[in-house]
Amino acid sequence: MVDSQLIFFIIKLALGGLTAFFAILLWSKTGDAAWMSLIAAIVINYAGVVYTMLIQLGILAEDKLLIYGLPLTSLLFTIVPQVFVILSLILMIVRTSRDD
């Protein structure tokens, strides 16, 4: 792994770790479905960063199950956080529409 890639992963891990930490703190203080969906997206996204780094370092092997040539696990770590963000925003829009 090139030094610039390693620095990039360290930055992503540090900032992602802080984001996930504060998201988990918020998770313990809220029961709102919209916020819970957003927090789930953050935590899953961080798990995806860690998973990608472990593959790049050669600690884990790439998933052999492919969908259209893409590894299933990497595909899920890309899609699932976005689905949770979309769900969170929809729930917030519905809530604010009811309040008006």
N, CA, C and O atoms as CSV, one atom per row, in Angstrom:
chain,resi,resn,atom,element,x,y,z
A,1,MET,N,N,0.852,-1.180,0.000
A,1,MET,CA,C,0.000,0.000,0.000
A,1,MET,C,C,0.894,1.238,0.000
A,1,MET,O,O,1.865,1.313,0.753
A,2,VAL,N,N,0.568,2.175,-0.824
A,2,VAL,CA,C,1.330,3.411,-0.955
A,2,VAL,C,C,1.081,4.283,0.283
A,2,VAL,O,O,0.006,4.233,0.880
A,3,ASP,N,N,2.090,5.084,0.659
A,3,ASP,CA,C,1.983,5.923,1.845
A,3,ASP,C,C,0.791,6.868,1.790
A,3,ASP,O,O,0.130,7.083,2.805
A,4,SER,N,N,0.508,7.436,0.626
A,4,SER,CA,C,-0.619,8.370,0.523
A,4,SER,C,C,-1.951,7.652,0.755
A,4,SER,O,O,-2.875,8.225,1.332
A,5,GLN,N,N,-2.047,6.400,0.305
A,5,GLN,CA,C,-3.264,5.631,0.565
A,5,GLN,C,C,-3.405,5.321,2.048
A,5,GLN,O,O,-4.509,5.360,2.591
A,6,LEU,N,N,-2.300,5.016,2.695
A,6,LEU,CA,C,-2.323,4.722,4.130
A,6,LEU,C,C,-2.757,5.954,4.916
A,6,LEU,O,O,-3.568,5.847,5.836
A,7,ILE,N,N,-2.230,7.111,4.565
A,7,ILE,CA,C,-2.630,8.360,5.232
A,7,ILE,C,C,-4.121,8.617,5.017
A,7,ILE,O,O,-4.835,9.023,5.934
A,8,PHE,N,N,-4.573,8.371,3.789
A,8,PHE,CA,C,-5.985,8.547,3.469
A,8,PHE,C,C,-6.860,7.636,4.338
A,8,PHE,O,O,-7.877,8.080,4.870
A,9,PHE,N,N,-6.467,6.361,4.485
A,9,PHE,CA,C,-7.229,5.438,5.321
A,9,PHE,C,C,-7.190,5.829,6.788
A,9,PHE,O,O,-8.193,5.684,7.487
A,10,ILE,N,N,-6.057,6.321,7.270
A,10,ILE,CA,C,-5.960,6.751,8.666
A,10,ILE,C,C,-6.900,7.922,8.923
A,10,ILE,O,O,-7.577,7.969,9.950
A,11,ILE,N,N,-6.939,8.863,7.989
A,11,ILE,CA,C,-7.858,10.004,8.131
A,11,ILE,C,C,-9.304,9.531,8.120
A,11,ILE,O,O,-10.110,9.966,8.942
A,12,LYS,N,N,-9.637,8.633,7.181
A,12,LYS,CA,C,-11.008,8.117,7.106
A,12,LYS,C,C,-11.384,7.348,8.375
A,12,LYS,O,O,-12.507,7.463,8.866
A,13,LEU,N,N,-10.441,6.566,8.900
A,13,LEU,CA,C,-10.716,5.815,10.127
A,13,LEU,C,C,-10.887,6.740,11.324
A,13,LEU,O,O,-11.784,6.536,12.142
A,14,ALA,N,N,-10.042,7.747,11.435
A,14,ALA,CA,C,-10.118,8.658,12.580
A,14,ALA,C,C,-11.411,9.470,12.550
A,14,ALA,O,O,-12.141,9.519,13.540
A,15,LEU,N,N,-11.690,10.104,11.420
A,15,LEU,CA,C,-12.907,10.920,11.333
A,15,LEU,C,C,-14.167,10.057,11.349
A,15,LEU,O,O,-15.171,10.426,11.959
A,16,GLY,N,N,-14.110,8.924,10.688
A,16,GLY,CA,C,-15.245,8.006,10.710
A,16,GLY,C,C,-15.495,7.447,12.099
A,16,GLY,O,O,-16.640,7.259,12.510
A,17,GLY,N,N,-14.411,7.183,12.817
A,17,GLY,CA,C,-14.544,6.695,14.194
A,17,GLY,C,C,-15.182,7.726,15.101
A,17,GLY,O,O,-16.037,7.392,15.921
A,18,LEU,N,N,-14.774,8.977,14.958
A,18,LEU,CA,C,-15.397,10.054,15.749
A,18,LEU,C,C,-16.873,10.204,15.394
A,18,LEU,O,O,-17.718,10.367,16.274
A,19,THR,N,N,-17.173,10.149,14.103
A,19,THR,CA,C,-18.563,10.273,13.664
A,19,THR,C,C,-19.392,9.128,14.225
A,19,THR,O,O,-20.483,9.354,14.750
A,20,ALA,N,N,-18.890,7.905,14.121
A,20,ALA,CA,C,-19.617,6.746,14.636
A,20,ALA,C,C,-19.775,6.831,16.156
A,20,ALA,O,O,-20.827,6.480,16.690
A,21,PHE,N,N,-18.739,7.294,16.850
A,21,PHE,CA,C,-18.810,7.433,18.309
A,21,PHE,C,C,-19.926,8.396,18.714
A,21,PHE,O,O,-20.747,8.081,19.575
A,22,PHE,N,N,-19.947,9.577,18.081
A,22,PHE,CA,C,-20.989,10.549,18.425
A,22,PHE,C,C,-22.364,10.079,17.972
A,22,PHE,O,O,-23.368,10.397,18.609
A,23,ALA,N,N,-22.418,9.330,16.884
A,23,ALA,CA,C,-23.702,8.776,16.437
A,23,ALA,C,C,-24.229,7.780,17.457
A,23,ALA,O,O,-25.427,7.761,17.743
A,24,ILE,N,N,-23.350,6.954,18.008
A,24,ILE,CA,C,-23.778,5.981,19.020
A,24,ILE,C,C,-24.210,6.697,20.298
A,24,ILE,O,O,-25.158,6.266,20.954
A,25,LEU,N,N,-23.528,7.781,20.658
A,25,LEU,CA,C,-23.971,8.576,21.813
A,25,LEU,C,C,-25.371,9.129,21.587
A,25,LEU,O,O,-26.207,9.098,22.489
A,26,LEU,N,N,-25.626,9.636,20.382
A,26,LEU,CA,C,-26.951,10.151,20.053
A,26,LEU,C,C,-27.977,9.036,20.041
A,26,LEU,O,O,-29.122,9.237,20.447
A,27,TRP,N,N,-27.575,7.862,19.577
A,27,TRP,CA,C,-28.461,6.703,19.508
A,27,TRP,C,C,-29.022,6.388,20.895
A,27,TRP,O,O,-30.200,6.055,21.032
A,28,SER,N,N,-28.181,6.495,21.918
A,28,SER,CA,C,-28.631,6.179,23.270
A,28,SER,C,C,-29.586,7.230,23.826
A,28,SER,O,O,-30.279,6.971,24.810
A,29,LYS,N,N,-29.634,8.404,23.215
A,29,LYS,CA,C,-30.462,9.486,23.736
A,29,LYS,C,C,-31.745,9.713,22.939
A,29,LYS,O,O,-32.593,10.498,23.364
A,30,THR,N,N,-31.909,9.047,21.796
A,30,THR,CA,C,-33.085,9.280,20.973
A,30,THR,C,C,-33.760,7.966,20.609
A,30,THR,O,O,-33.113,6.923,20.514
A,31,GLY,N,N,-35.044,8.035,20.411
A,31,GLY,CA,C,-35.805,6.880,19.956
A,31,GLY,C,C,-36.515,7.190,18.653
A,31,GLY,O,O,-37.313,6.391,18.162
A,32,ASP,N,N,-36.219,8.356,18.096
A,32,ASP,CA,C,-36.865,8.797,16.872
A,32,ASP,C,C,-36.375,7.962,15.688
A,32,ASP,O,O,-35.172,7.768,15.513
A,33,ALA,N,N,-37.315,7.470,14.878
A,33,ALA,CA,C,-36.974,6.586,13.760
A,33,ALA,C,C,-36.099,7.281,12.727
A,33,ALA,O,O,-35.206,6.657,12.155
A,34,ALA,N,N,-36.340,8.552,12.485
A,34,ALA,CA,C,-35.538,9.280,11.497
A,34,ALA,C,C,-34.078,9.372,11.944
A,34,ALA,O,O,-33.166,9.114,11.158
A,35,TRP,N,N,-33.865,9.735,13.187
A,35,TRP,CA,C,-32.502,9.829,13.697
A,35,TRP,C,C,-31.850,8.456,13.775
A,35,TRP,O,O,-30.660,8.318,13.491
A,36,MET,N,N,-32.616,7.442,14.157
A,36,MET,CA,C,-32.074,6.085,14.242
A,36,MET,C,C,-31.610,5.609,12.875
A,36,MET,O,O,-30.580,4.943,12.770
A,37,SER,N,N,-32.355,5.940,11.826
A,37,SER,CA,C,-31.965,5.558,10.470
A,37,SER,C,C,-30.677,6.258,10.056
A,37,SER,O,O,-29.804,5.648,9.439
A,38,LEU,N,N,-30.562,7.523,10.392
A,38,LEU,CA,C,-29.350,8.275,10.056
A,38,LEU,C,C,-28.141,7.719,10.816
A,38,LEU,O,O,-27.051,7.600,10.256
A,39,ILE,N,N,-28.336,7.387,12.070
A,39,ILE,CA,C,-27.260,6.818,12.884
A,39,ILE,C,C,-26.838,5.456,12.339
A,39,ILE,O,O,-25.648,5.147,12.283
A,40,ALA,N,N,-27.820,4.637,11.937
A,40,ALA,CA,C,-27.498,3.334,11.345
A,40,ALA,C,C,-26.671,3.509,10.081
A,40,ALA,O,O,-25.741,2.741,9.837
A,41,ALA,N,N,-27.002,4.512,9.277
A,41,ALA,CA,C,-26.239,4.782,8.053
A,41,ALA,C,C,-24.792,5.130,8.388
A,41,ALA,O,O,-23.870,4.660,7.721
A,42,ILE,N,N,-24.592,5.941,9.406
A,42,ILE,CA,C,-23.239,6.352,9.796
A,42,ILE,C,C,-22.422,5.161,10.282
A,42,ILE,O,O,-21.263,4.999,9.900
A,43,VAL,N,N,-23.022,4.335,11.117
A,43,VAL,CA,C,-22.306,3.186,11.678
A,43,VAL,C,C,-21.984,2.166,10.585
A,43,VAL,O,O,-20.877,1.627,10.553
A,44,ILE,N,N,-22.928,1.898,9.698
A,44,ILE,CA,C,-22.685,0.939,8.612
A,44,ILE,C,C,-21.640,1.489,7.644
A,44,ILE,O,O,-20.808,0.738,7.135
A,45,ASN,N,N,-21.680,2.774,7.393
A,45,ASN,CA,C,-20.675,3.387,6.516
A,45,ASN,C,C,-19.279,3.233,7.120
A,45,ASN,O,O,-18.326,2.935,6.400
A,46,TYR,N,N,-19.149,3.430,8.416
A,46,TYR,CA,C,-17.853,3.257,9.083
A,46,TYR,C,C,-17.395,1.800,9.006
A,46,TYR,O,O,-16.216,1.522,8.785
A,47,ALA,N,N,-18.341,0.875,9.190
A,47,ALA,CA,C,-17.998,-0.546,9.060
A,47,ALA,C,C,-17.488,-0.843,7.654
A,47,ALA,O,O,-16.578,-1.654,7.480
A,48,GLY,N,N,-18.066,-0.195,6.660
A,48,GLY,CA,C,-17.605,-0.365,5.290
A,48,GLY,C,C,-16.198,0.158,5.081
A,48,GLY,O,O,-15.418,-0.442,4.342
A,49,VAL,N,N,-15.862,1.268,5.722
A,49,VAL,CA,C,-14.500,1.816,5.632
A,49,VAL,C,C,-13.504,0.838,6.243
A,49,VAL,O,O,-12.445,0.581,5.671
A,50,VAL,N,N,-13.847,0.300,7.400
A,50,VAL,CA,C,-12.969,-0.667,8.063
A,50,VAL,C,C,-12.817,-1.921,7.204
A,50,VAL,O,O,-11.712,-2.442,7.053
A,51,TYR,N,N,-13.921,-2.403,6.644
A,51,TYR,CA,C,-13.893,-3.590,5.795
A,51,TYR,C,C,-13.005,-3.364,4.569
A,51,TYR,O,O,-12.197,-4.224,4.217
A,52,THR,N,N,-13.157,-2.215,3.927
A,52,THR,CA,C,-12.341,-1.894,2.752
A,52,THR,C,C,-10.866,-1.830,3.111
A,52,THR,O,O,-10.022,-2.313,2.357
A,53,MET,N,N,-10.548,-1.237,4.256
A,53,MET,CA,C,-9.160,-1.151,4.674
A,53,MET,C,C,-8.577,-2.538,4.932
A,53,MET,O,O,-7.434,-2.809,4.563
A,54,LEU,N,N,-9.352,-3.412,5.560
A,54,LEU,CA,C,-8.870,-4.770,5.837
A,54,LEU,C,C,-8.623,-5.541,4.544
A,54,LEU,O,O,-7.696,-6.348,4.470
A,55,ILE,N,N,-9.439,-5.302,3.535
A,55,ILE,CA,C,-9.213,-5.940,2.237
A,55,ILE,C,C,-7.949,-5.376,1.592
A,55,ILE,O,O,-7.127,-6.131,1.073
A,56,GLN,N,N,-7.792,-4.054,1.624
A,56,GLN,CA,C,-6.621,-3.420,1.018
A,56,GLN,C,C,-5.321,-3.867,1.687
A,56,GLN,O,O,-4.290,-3.996,1.026
A,57,LEU,N,N,-5.374,-4.102,2.994
A,57,LEU,CA,C,-4.185,-4.549,3.718
A,57,LEU,C,C,-3.925,-6.041,3.548
A,57,LEU,O,O,-2.875,-6.540,3.951
A,58,GLY,N,N,-4.881,-6.756,2.951
A,58,GLY,CA,C,-4.712,-8.185,2.729
A,58,GLY,C,C,-5.090,-9.040,3.922
A,58,GLY,O,O,-4.812,-10.239,3.933
A,59,ILE,N,N,-5.718,-8.447,4.926
A,59,ILE,CA,C,-6.126,-9.200,6.110
A,59,ILE,C,C,-7.369,-10.029,5.808
A,59,ILE,O,O,-7.493,-11.161,6.276
A,60,LEU,N,N,-8.284,-9.468,5.031
A,60,LEU,CA,C,-9.471,-10.183,4.576
A,60,LEU,C,C,-9.399,-10.377,3.075
A,60,LEU,O,O,-8.771,-9.597,2.358
A,61,ALA,N,N,-10.053,-11.431,2.613
A,61,ALA,CA,C,-10.125,-11.675,1.171
A,61,ALA,C,C,-11.407,-11.059,0.625
A,61,ALA,O,O,-12.408,-10.939,1.330
A,62,GLU,N,N,-11.353,-10.679,-0.627
A,62,GLU,CA,C,-12.523,-10.117,-1.307
A,62,GLU,C,C,-13.618,-11.183,-1.359
A,62,GLU,O,O,-13.337,-12.369,-1.529
A,63,ASP,N,N,-14.850,-10.749,-1.213
A,63,ASP,CA,C,-15.995,-11.661,-1.245
A,63,ASP,C,C,-16.064,-12.364,-2.600
A,63,ASP,O,O,-15.943,-11.726,-3.645
A,64,LYS,N,N,-16.259,-13.685,-2.573
A,64,LYS,CA,C,-16.324,-14.441,-3.820
A,64,LYS,C,C,-17.705,-14.384,-4.467
A,64,LYS,O,O,-17.846,-14.675,-5.655
A,65,LEU,N,N,-18.710,-14.016,-3.702
A,65,LEU,CA,C,-20.063,-13.912,-4.240
A,65,LEU,C,C,-20.190,-12.572,-4.964
A,65,LEU,O,O,-20.118,-11.510,-4.346
A,66,LEU,N,N,-20.379,-12.638,-6.278
A,66,LEU,CA,C,-20.418,-11.442,-7.096
A,66,LEU,C,C,-21.814,-11.196,-7.643
A,66,LEU,O,O,-22.545,-12.134,-7.962
A,67,ILE,N,N,-22.172,-9.931,-7.747
A,67,ILE,CA,C,-23.408,-9.512,-8.402
A,67,ILE,C,C,-23.005,-8.529,-9.486
A,67,ILE,O,O,-22.519,-7.436,-9.197
A,68,TYR,N,N,-23.208,-8.920,-10.726
A,68,TYR,CA,C,-22.791,-8.112,-11.877
A,68,TYR,C,C,-21.315,-7.733,-11.795
A,68,TYR,O,O,-20.932,-6.618,-12.149
A,69,GLY,N,N,-20.500,-8.659,-11.329
A,69,GLY,CA,C,-19.068,-8.435,-11.257
A,69,GLY,C,C,-18.589,-7.667,-10.036
A,69,GLY,O,O,-17.395,-7.406,-9.895
A,70,LEU,N,N,-19.514,-7.304,-9.152
A,70,LEU,CA,C,-19.154,-6.558,-7.939
A,70,LEU,C,C,-19.293,-7.459,-6.719
A,70,LEU,O,O,-20.272,-8.197,-6.609
A,71,PRO,N,N,-18.327,-7.412,-5.798
A,71,PRO,CA,C,-18.428,-8.225,-4.583
A,71,PRO,C,C,-19.659,-7.812,-3.762
A,71,PRO,O,O,-19.899,-6.625,-3.542
A,72,LEU,N,N,-20.424,-8.796,-3.320
A,72,LEU,CA,C,-21.668,-8.538,-2.598
A,72,LEU,C,C,-21.453,-7.696,-1.346
A,72,LEU,O,O,-22.203,-6.749,-1.109
A,73,THR,N,N,-20.458,-8.018,-0.553
A,73,THR,CA,C,-20.235,-7.289,0.696
A,73,THR,C,C,-19.902,-5.821,0.433
A,73,THR,O,O,-20.444,-4.935,1.093
A,74,SER,N,N,-19.032,-5.566,-0.509
A,74,SER,CA,C,-18.691,-4.177,-0.840
A,74,SER,C,C,-19.905,-3.442,-1.385
A,74,SER,O,O,-20.114,-2.265,-1.089
A,75,LEU,N,N,-20.701,-4.139,-2.181
A,75,LEU,CA,C,-21.912,-3.539,-2.729
A,75,LEU,C,C,-22.885,-3.171,-1.608
A,75,LEU,O,O,-23.483,-2.095,-1.629
A,76,LEU,N,N,-23.040,-4.063,-0.637
A,76,LEU,CA,C,-23.943,-3.783,0.489
A,76,LEU,C,C,-23.437,-2.613,1.336
A,76,LEU,O,O,-24.225,-1.770,1.765
A,77,PHE,N,N,-22.120,-2.561,1.575
A,77,PHE,CA,C,-21.579,-1.459,2.360
A,77,PHE,C,C,-21.684,-0.128,1.622
A,77,PHE,O,O,-21.573,0.931,2.241
A,78,THR,N,N,-21.894,-0.168,0.325
A,78,THR,CA,C,-22.090,1.048,-0.453
A,78,THR,C,C,-23.559,1.448,-0.503
A,78,THR,O,O,-23.885,2.630,-0.401
A,79,ILE,N,N,-24.441,0.471,-0.657
A,79,ILE,CA,C,-25.863,0.754,-0.869
A,79,ILE,C,C,-26.633,0.971,0.429
A,79,ILE,O,O,-27.423,1.909,0.525
A,80,VAL,N,N,-26.416,0.127,1.418
A,80,VAL,CA,C,-27.232,0.152,2.642
A,80,VAL,C,C,-27.165,1.495,3.378
A,80,VAL,O,O,-28.212,1.986,3.800
A,81,PRO,N,N,-25.990,2.117,3.555
A,81,PRO,CA,C,-25.994,3.426,4.225
A,81,PRO,C,C,-26.829,4.467,3.476
A,81,PRO,O,O,-27.526,5.273,4.093
A,82,GLN,N,N,-26.754,4.444,2.148
A,82,GLN,CA,C,-27.537,5.407,1.367
A,82,GLN,C,C,-29.034,5.170,1.518
A,82,GLN,O,O,-29.817,6.119,1.557
A,83,VAL,N,N,-29.429,3.906,1.601
A,83,VAL,CA,C,-30.845,3.584,1.810
A,83,VAL,C,C,-31.311,4.119,3.161
A,83,VAL,O,O,-32.408,4.667,3.269
A,84,PHE,N,N,-30.481,3.963,4.188
A,84,PHE,CA,C,-30.846,4.486,5.507
A,84,PHE,C,C,-30.917,6.006,5.526
A,84,PHE,O,O,-31.781,6.570,6.197
A,85,VAL,N,N,-30.027,6.678,4.804
A,85,VAL,CA,C,-30.084,8.147,4.725
A,85,VAL,C,C,-31.370,8.569,4.022
A,85,VAL,O,O,-32.052,9.487,4.478
A,86,ILE,N,N,-31.708,7.910,2.918
A,86,ILE,CA,C,-32.954,8.216,2.200
A,86,ILE,C,C,-34.152,8.003,3.113
A,86,ILE,O,O,-35.044,8.849,3.174
A,87,LEU,N,N,-34.178,6.877,3.823
A,87,LEU,CA,C,-35.274,6.596,4.751
A,87,LEU,C,C,-35.357,7.670,5.822
A,87,LEU,O,O,-36.451,8.128,6.153
A,88,SER,N,N,-34.232,8.074,6.362
A,88,SER,CA,C,-34.199,9.105,7.391
A,88,SER,C,C,-34.779,10.415,6.878
A,88,SER,O,O,-35.590,11.050,7.552
A,89,LEU,N,N,-34.363,10.815,5.689
A,89,LEU,CA,C,-34.864,12.074,5.124
A,89,LEU,C,C,-36.355,12.008,4.818
A,89,LEU,O,O,-37.077,12.983,5.027
A,90,ILE,N,N,-36.818,10.861,4.323
A,90,ILE,CA,C,-38.252,10.703,4.066
A,90,ILE,C,C,-39.039,10.817,5.364
A,90,ILE,O,O,-40.073,11.484,5.413
A,91,LEU,N,N,-38.546,10.162,6.420
A,91,LEU,CA,C,-39.238,10.244,7.713
A,91,LEU,C,C,-39.266,11.669,8.247
A,91,LEU,O,O,-40.269,12.099,8.817
A,92,MET,N,N,-38.168,12.407,8.065
A,92,MET,CA,C,-38.144,13.802,8.518
A,92,MET,C,C,-39.094,14.672,7.702
A,92,MET,O,O,-39.747,15.558,8.254
A,93,ILE,N,N,-39.178,14.430,6.390
A,93,ILE,CA,C,-40.101,15.191,5.538
A,93,ILE,C,C,-41.538,14.908,5.931
A,93,ILE,O,O,-42.345,15.832,6.031
A,94,VAL,N,N,-41.868,13.648,6.155
A,94,VAL,CA,C,-43.228,13.285,6.555
A,94,VAL,C,C,-43.581,13.934,7.887
A,94,VAL,O,O,-44.686,14.449,8.059
A,95,ARG,N,N,-42.644,13.909,8.824
A,95,ARG,CA,C,-42.896,14.492,10.140
A,95,ARG,C,C,-43.140,16.005,10.042
A,95,ARG,O,O,-44.067,16.531,10.658
A,96,THR,N,N,-42.301,16.698,9.262
A,96,THR,CA,C,-42.474,18.148,9.156
A,96,THR,C,C,-43.715,18.499,8.356
A,96,THR,O,O,-44.304,19.557,8.580
A,97,SER,N,N,-44.131,17.645,7.429
A,97,SER,CA,C,-45.354,17.887,6.666
A,97,SER,C,C,-46.580,17.768,7.568
A,97,SER,O,O,-47.542,18.519,7.411
A,98,ARG,N,N,-46.549,16.831,8.507
A,98,ARG,CA,C,-47.665,16.678,9.453
A,98,ARG,C,C,-47.758,17.834,10.422
A,98,ARG,O,O,-48.849,18.194,10.866
A,99,ASP,N,N,-46.598,18.427,10.758
A,99,ASP,CA,C,-46.585,19.531,11.718
A,99,ASP,C,C,-47.167,20.814,11.110
A,99,ASP,O,O,-47.682,21.666,11.834
A,100,ASP,N,N,-47.085,20.949,9.789
A,100,ASP,CA,C,-47.582,22.179,9.126
A,100,ASP,C,C,-49.052,22.207,9.006
A,100,ASP,O,O,-49.610,23.168,8.476
